[in-house]
Amino acid sequence: MTFDLEQTDRLLQTTRAVRKRLDLDRPVERSVVLDCLRLAIQAPSGGNSQPWRWIVIDDQPTKDALAGLYREAYAPYIASRKAELAAQGGNADHPIAQSSDYLAEHLEEVPVMVIPCLLGRVTADDSPGHVAGFFGSVMPAVWSFMLALRSRGLGSAFTTLHLEREKEAAALLGVPDTVTQLALLPVAYTKGDDFRPADRKPVEDVTYWNGWRQRG
């Protein structure tokens, strides 16, 4: 089977973290979310364990509560981050910071939130290999979900700040303490479709061959 590489590459290069361009006024159908999740769970997982569970939130009071928990964690985080940037001579009002502010201010207005979860927990005694395998068993599915959203004209952003209030979120959603919440993904249709590849360092600068910092 031959894929359309131009289309595939465009999908991979233009799946952005979308915040300010989320359409907060257009509803997102549950069927669309399910279609994207149906693709997401085709992703590989360690030992084919498929340890993922997906909490989809479209209930307004629940979105309000989650957004409140997110903002509780966001305020000190962004203040510290902006102070750090200013001390380094950087721009505290960088576009990414502005878009992050916007998402925090409007999070409860997104049509849908999705919280990917993992069955199980990691402990301080777990080996690096176990931790990598644990989270690596759901991250490919999360990225597939975001790609599926993009291919249908929707966008999202991988956010984790609500996890600073994980216990409160778990109580709100009825998540047992044997389950790990991985992220909170705001989901909405996007305003426009003119997403472009991001500025990145040349791949040659970040690729080593046969050893750390070996250029081949």
C-alpha positions as CSV (number, residue, x, y, z in Angstrom):
1,M,0.0,0.0,0.0
2,T,1.3,3.4,-0.9
3,F,0.5,6.4,1.3
4,D,0.1,9.9,-0.1
5,L,3.3,11.2,1.5
6,E,2.5,14.8,0.8
7,Q,-0.7,14.7,2.8
8,T,0.8,12.5,5.5
9,D,3.7,14.8,5.9
10,R,1.5,17.8,6.0
11,L,-0.6,16.2,8.8
12,L,2.5,15.4,10.8
13,Q,4.1,18.8,10.3
14,T,1.1,20.9,11.0
15,T,-0.5,19.2,14.0
16,R,0.1,22.1,16.4
17,A,-0.7,22.7,20.0
18,V,-3.9,24.9,19.5
19,R,-5.1,27.3,22.1
20,K,-6.2,30.7,20.8
21,R,-7.5,29.3,17.6
22,L,-9.9,26.8,19.2
23,D,-13.5,27.6,18.1
24,L,-15.3,27.9,21.5
25,D,-18.7,28.5,19.9
26,R,-18.9,25.4,17.6
27,P,-20.2,22.2,19.3
28,V,-18.1,19.0,18.9
29,E,-20.2,15.9,18.2
30,R,-19.6,12.9,20.4
31,S,-19.5,10.8,17.3
32,V,-16.4,12.7,16.1
33,V,-14.6,12.2,19.4
34,L,-15.4,8.5,19.3
35,D,-14.1,8.3,15.7
36,C,-10.8,9.8,16.8
37,L,-10.6,7.6,19.8
38,R,-11.3,4.6,17.7
39,L,-8.2,5.4,15.6
40,A,-6.2,6.3,18.7
41,I,-6.6,2.8,20.3
42,Q,-5.0,1.3,17.3
43,A,-1.7,2.6,18.6
44,P,0.8,0.2,20.0
45,S,1.2,-0.5,23.8
46,G,3.6,-2.4,25.8
47,G,2.8,-6.1,25.6
48,N,-0.4,-5.1,23.8
49,S,-1.7,-4.4,27.2
50,Q,-3.9,-1.5,26.0
51,P,-4.0,0.1,29.5
52,W,-5.7,3.3,28.4
53,R,-9.0,4.6,29.5
54,W,-10.5,7.9,28.2
55,I,-12.7,10.3,30.1
56,V,-14.6,12.6,27.8
57,I,-16.2,15.6,29.5
58,D,-18.9,17.7,27.8
59,D,-20.9,18.5,31.0
60,Q,-20.6,22.2,31.7
61,P,-20.4,22.1,35.5
62,T,-17.7,19.5,35.3
63,K,-15.7,21.5,32.8
64,D,-16.1,24.6,35.1
65,A,-14.7,22.7,38.0
66,L,-11.7,21.2,36.0
67,A,-10.9,24.7,34.6
68,G,-10.9,26.0,38.1
69,L,-8.4,23.4,39.2
70,Y,-6.3,24.1,36.2
71,R,-6.2,27.8,36.9
72,E,-5.2,27.2,40.5
73,A,-2.0,25.5,39.2
74,Y,-1.6,27.8,36.2
75,A,-1.3,31.1,38.1
76,P,1.9,30.3,40.1
77,Y,3.4,28.4,37.2
78,I,3.1,31.1,34.6
79,A,4.1,33.8,37.1
80,S,7.3,31.9,37.8
81,R,7.9,31.2,34.1
82,K,7.5,34.8,33.1
83,A,9.8,36.0,35.9
84,E,12.4,33.5,34.7
85,L,12.1,34.7,31.1
86,A,12.4,38.3,32.2
87,A,15.5,37.6,34.3
88,Q,17.1,36.0,31.3
89,G,16.3,39.0,29.1
90,G,13.6,37.2,27.3
91,N,10.1,38.3,26.3
92,A,7.7,37.5,29.1
93,D,4.8,38.3,26.6
94,H,6.0,35.7,24.1
95,P,3.2,34.5,21.8
96,I,3.2,31.1,23.5
97,A,2.8,32.7,26.9
98,Q,-0.1,34.8,25.5
99,S,-1.8,31.7,24.1
100,S,-1.3,29.8,27.3
101,D,-2.9,32.7,29.2
102,Y,-5.8,32.6,26.8
103,L,-6.4,28.9,27.2
104,A,-6.3,29.2,31.0
105,E,-8.8,32.1,30.9
106,H,-11.2,30.3,28.6
107,L,-10.7,26.6,29.3
108,E,-14.2,25.9,30.6
109,E,-15.5,27.2,27.2
110,V,-14.0,24.5,25.1
111,P,-16.7,22.1,23.9
112,V,-15.0,19.0,25.1
113,M,-12.2,17.9,27.4
114,V,-10.5,14.5,27.2
115,I,-8.5,13.1,30.0
116,P,-6.4,10.0,28.9
117,C,-5.8,7.6,31.8
118,L,-3.6,4.6,32.5
119,L,-4.6,1.6,34.6
120,G,-2.0,1.5,37.3
121,R,0.5,3.8,39.0
122,V,4.2,4.2,39.1
123,T,6.1,4.3,42.4
124,A,9.5,5.6,43.6
125,D,10.8,2.1,43.5
126,D,10.0,1.5,39.8
127,S,12.9,1.2,37.4
128,P,13.4,3.7,34.6
129,G,12.5,1.0,32.1
130,H,9.2,0.3,33.9
131,V,8.3,4.0,34.1
132,A,9.2,4.5,30.4
133,G,7.2,1.5,29.4
134,F,4.2,2.6,31.6
135,F,3.8,6.0,30.0
136,G,5.0,4.8,26.6
137,S,2.0,2.5,26.5
138,V,-0.4,5.4,26.2
139,M,1.5,8.3,24.7
140,P,1.4,6.9,21.1
141,A,-2.4,6.7,21.5
142,V,-2.7,10.2,22.7
143,W,-0.7,11.5,19.8
144,S,-2.8,9.4,17.3
145,F,-5.9,11.0,18.9
146,M,-4.5,14.5,18.3
147,L,-3.5,13.6,14.7
148,A,-7.0,12.2,14.1
149,L,-8.5,15.5,15.4
150,R,-6.3,17.5,13.1
151,S,-7.3,15.5,10.1
152,R,-11.0,16.3,10.8
153,G,-10.5,20.0,11.3
154,L,-10.2,20.0,15.1
155,G,-7.3,20.9,17.4
156,S,-6.1,20.3,20.9
157,A,-3.2,20.9,23.2
158,F,-1.4,18.6,25.6
159,T,-1.8,20.1,29.1
160,T,-0.9,18.7,32.4
161,L,-1.3,21.5,35.0
162,H,-4.6,20.1,36.4
163,L,-2.5,17.2,37.7
164,E,-1.1,19.6,40.3
165,R,-4.6,19.0,41.7
166,E,-4.9,15.4,40.7
167,K,-6.6,14.2,43.8
168,E,-9.3,16.9,43.5
169,A,-9.8,16.0,39.8
170,A,-10.0,12.3,40.7
171,A,-12.6,13.0,43.3
172,L,-14.6,15.1,40.8
173,L,-14.5,12.5,38.1
174,G,-14.7,9.4,40.3
175,V,-11.2,8.2,39.2
176,P,-9.9,5.4,41.6
177,D,-6.5,5.9,43.2
178,T,-5.2,2.9,41.2
179,V,-5.5,4.9,37.9
180,T,-3.2,7.6,36.6
181,Q,-4.5,10.6,34.8
182,L,-2.0,11.6,32.1
183,A,-3.2,14.9,30.7
184,L,-6.1,17.2,29.9
185,L,-6.8,17.7,26.2
186,P,-9.1,20.6,25.3
187,V,-10.9,19.7,22.1
188,A,-12.6,22.0,19.6
189,Y,-12.8,22.7,15.9
190,T,-10.1,25.2,14.8
191,K,-10.5,28.6,13.4
192,G,-9.0,28.3,9.9
193,D,-6.7,25.6,8.6
194,D,-3.5,27.6,7.7
195,F,-1.3,25.8,10.2
196,R,2.4,25.7,9.1
197,P,5.5,23.7,10.1
198,A,7.0,25.2,13.3
199,D,10.5,26.6,13.5
200,R,12.8,23.9,14.7
201,K,16.6,23.4,14.9
202,P,18.0,21.5,11.9
203,V,17.6,17.8,12.5
204,E,21.4,17.3,12.0
205,D,21.9,19.5,15.1
206,V,19.9,17.2,17.4
207,T,20.7,13.8,15.9
208,Y,23.7,11.7,17.1
209,W,25.1,8.6,15.5
210,N,26.2,5.6,17.6
211,G,26.8,7.7,20.7
212,W,26.0,10.9,22.6
213,R,27.1,14.0,20.7
214,Q,28.7,11.9,18.0
215,R,28.0,13.3,14.6
216,G,28.9,10.2,12.6
